[in-house]
């Protein structure tokens, strides 16, 4: 069975992005995929301390829950990532995970000496994000951050669900069409990876 890892990056357990991701997870399961759900706020993941203990083997020298999350991500056929917008980028929980993946970047580009043009992105990623404001460029920064993070994972942005004007807990429930879109995206992601196997 195809495996999807769904990463909940919101500080709120039942916030708007979490609600949307839960719908995407339900859709993926209905589409025939197995889904492992990871709530980052429940994990102990230190920020990167830039001590470069990873230079020899690509292994991060800080031992905490990062290794467990990293291994799940690398074993997955596809990913889902959900985070609200904080100052035009991801939440602190997601950023800590991203920064710790510097060890994977070191392994890929310094140790294994990968050539970017020769690498084929193999993991599709459904990205879900919401922001409180309605600015035209609200998601520019966050999408750039996510794009470069996914490169390190040999993954690509398969689809993005980006919603403006959602701030307080439960706001997304006023828009059932958003929930339907998330469920449909999860189902289609499952079908995509099942078809590739």
C-alpha positions as semicolon CSV with decimal commas, in nm:
position;residue;x (nm);y (nm);z (nm)
1;X;0,000;0,000;0,000
2;X;0,126;0,349;-0,086
3;X;0,246;0,549;0,213
4;X;0,180;0,919;0,270
5;X;0,322;1,118;0,560
6;X;0,101;1,409;0,668
7;X;0,282;1,677;0,870
8;X;0,070;1,901;1,089
9;X;0,270;2,220;1,133
10;X;0,021;2,440;1,318
11;X;0,075;2,542;1,679
12;X;-0,300;2,486;1,722
13;X;-0,401;2,121;1,731
14;X;-0,743;2,194;1,579
15;X;-0,669;2,512;1,386
16;X;-0,767;2,591;1,029
17;X;-0,469;2,423;0,861
18;X;-0,511;2,118;1,084
19;X;-0,878;2,093;0,984
20;X;-0,789;2,116;0,615
21;X;-0,513;1,859;0,648
22;X;-0,746;1,621;0,832
23;X;-0,979;1,640;0,531
24;X;-0,690;1,572;0,294
25;X;-0,587;1,273;0,506
26;X;-0,942;1,137;0,494
27;X;-0,943;1,177;0,117
28;X;-0,610;0,998;0,081
29;X;-0,729;0,707;0,292
30;X;-1,046;0,686;0,084
31;X;-0,821;0,685;-0,223
32;X;-0,639;0,374;-0,102
33;X;-0,328;0,515;0,063
34;X;-0,192;0,451;0,411
35;X;-0,130;0,777;0,597
36;X;0,105;0,838;0,888
37;X;0,015;1,158;1,068
38;X;0,283;1,361;1,246
39;X;0,188;1,652;1,471
40;X;0,503;1,862;1,503
41;X;0,387;2,042;1,818
42;X;0,398;1,703;1,994
43;X;0,760;1,637;1,891
44;X;1,077;1,755;2,057
45;X;1,278;1,899;1,769
46;X;1,555;2,142;1,859
47;X;1,644;2,421;1,620
48;X;1,959;2,362;1,417
49;X;2,262;2,472;1,621
50;X;2,488;2,491;1,313
51;X;2,761;2,284;1,475
52;X;2,811;2,091;1,150
53;X;2,829;1,753;1,319
54;X;2,666;1,630;0,998
55;X;2,969;1,705;0,778
56;X;3,116;1,356;0,800
57;X;2,812;1,134;0,748
58;X;2,511;1,357;0,693
59;X;2,373;1,257;1,033
60;X;2,256;1,534;1,261
61;X;2,450;1,537;1,589
62;X;2,147;1,648;1,791
63;X;1,950;1,345;1,901
64;X;1,579;1,408;1,953
65;X;1,255;1,339;1,763
66;X;1,398;1,479;1,440
67;X;1,543;1,143;1,336
68;X;1,206;0,972;1,370
69;X;1,031;1,237;1,160
70;X;1,311;1,244;0,902
71;X;1,302;0,866;0,859
72;X;0,924;0,870;0,809
73;X;0,955;1,143;0,547
74;X;1,229;0,965;0,356
75;X;1,035;0,637;0,355
76;X;0,715;0,796;0,223
77;X;0,587;0,783;-0,133
78;X;0,427;1,126;-0,093
79;X;0,393;1,401;0,165
80;X;0,135;1,644;0,291
81;X;0,248;1,956;0,474
82;X;0,017;2,205;0,642
83;X;0,119;2,528;0,814
84;X;-0,034;2,868;0,877
85;X;0,153;3,176;0,760
86;X;0,374;3,343;1,019
87;X;0,547;3,661;0,895
88;X;0,517;3,535;0,537
89;X;0,676;3,198;0,605
90;X;0,609;2,870;0,785
91;X;0,537;2,819;1,155
92;X;0,824;2,783;1,402
93;X;0,751;2,410;1,431
94;X;0,791;2,358;1,057
95;X;1,093;2,587;1,038
96;X;1,275;2,387;1,305
97;X;1,215;2,070;1,104
98;X;1,331;2,239;0,785
99;X;1,647;2,374;0,945
100;X;1,737;2,036;1,091
101;X;1,708;1,893;0,741
102;X;2,024;2,093;0,670
103;X;2,192;1,764;0,756
104;X;2,020;1,607;0,453
105;X;2,132;1,900;0,238
106;X;2,491;1,846;0,358
107;X;2,471;1,477;0,274
108;X;2,315;1,537;-0,066
109;X;2,534;1,821;-0,191
110;X;2,856;1,805;0,012
111;X;2,903;1,436;0,081
112;X;2,729;1,270;-0,216
113;X;2,811;1,569;-0,441
114;X;2,476;1,559;-0,619
115;X;2,438;1,778;-0,925
116;X;2,106;1,966;-0,897
117;X;2,017;1,935;-1,265
118;X;2,060;1,558;-1,254
119;X;1,832;1,495;-0,956
120;X;1,479;1,376;-1,022
121;X;1,219;1,479;-0,767
122;X;1,025;1,166;-0,682
123;X;0,791;1,251;-0,395
124;X;0,480;1,459;-0,471
125;X;0,381;1,701;-0,197
126;X;0,043;1,850;-0,119
127;X;0,100;2,182;0,058
128;X;-0,177;2,347;0,258
129;X;-0,151;2,695;0,406
130;X;-0,379;2,966;0,538
131;X;-0,320;3,329;0,624
132;X;-0,520;3,588;0,813
133;X;-0,480;3,871;0,563
134;X;-0,581;3,896;0,199
135;X;-0,264;4,043;0,051
136;X;-0,184;3,958;-0,309
137;X;0,167;3,838;-0,216
138;X;0,069;3,664;0,108
139;X;0,204;3,326;-0,001
140;X;0,510;3,435;-0,203
141;X;0,759;3,388;0,079
142;X;0,620;3,065;0,214
143;X;0,610;2,900;-0,129
144;X;0,973;2,991;-0,193
145;X;1,074;2,845;0,145
146;X;0,880;2,524;0,080
147;X;1,022;2,486;-0,270
148;X;1,382;2,485;-0,152
149;X;1,303;2,261;0,143
150;X;1,144;2,004;-0,089
151;X;1,450;2,004;-0,313
152;X;1,652;1,865;-0,023
153;X;1,399;1,580;0,011
154;X;1,395;1,498;-0,362
155;X;1,031;1,604;-0,355
156;X;0,825;1,845;-0,562
157;X;0,527;2,069;-0,504
158;X;0,246;1,866;-0,656
159;X;-0,036;2,096;-0,551
160;X;-0,092;2,389;-0,317
161;X;-0,412;2,481;-0,138
162;X;-0,373;2,841;-0,022
163;X;-0,650;3,027;0,156
164;X;-0,667;3,390;0,265
165;X;-0,874;3,557;0,534
166;X;-0,865;3,271;0,786
167;X;-0,734;3,357;1,129
168;X;-0,938;3,239;1,425
169;X;-0,996;2,876;1,510
170;X;-1,290;2,741;1,312
171;X;-1,289;3,011;1,044
172;X;-1,233;2,750;0,773
173;X;-1,556;2,574;0,867
174;X;-1,743;2,871;0,720
175;X;-1,613;2,760;0,379
176;X;-1,719;2,399;0,319
177;X;-1,586;2,424;-0,034
178;X;-1,233;2,456;0,108
179;X;-1,282;2,136;0,305
180;X;-1,412;1,963;-0,008
181;X;-1,109;2,082;-0,205
182;X;-0,873;1,944;0,060
183;X;-1,046;1,606;0,067
184;X;-1,041;1,589;-0,313
185;X;-0,672;1,680;-0,326
186;X;-0,590;1,404;-0,076
187;X;-0,784;1,151;-0,280
188;X;-0,611;1,255;-0,601
189;X;-0,269;1,243;-0,436
190;X;-0,338;0,887;-0,325
191;X;-0,450;0,791;-0,676
192;X;-0,136;0,952;-0,822
193;X;0,108;0,752;-0,615
194;X;-0,095;0,431;-0,637
195;X;-0,089;0,459;-1,018
196;X;0,292;0,497;-1,013
197;X;0,343;0,168;-0,830
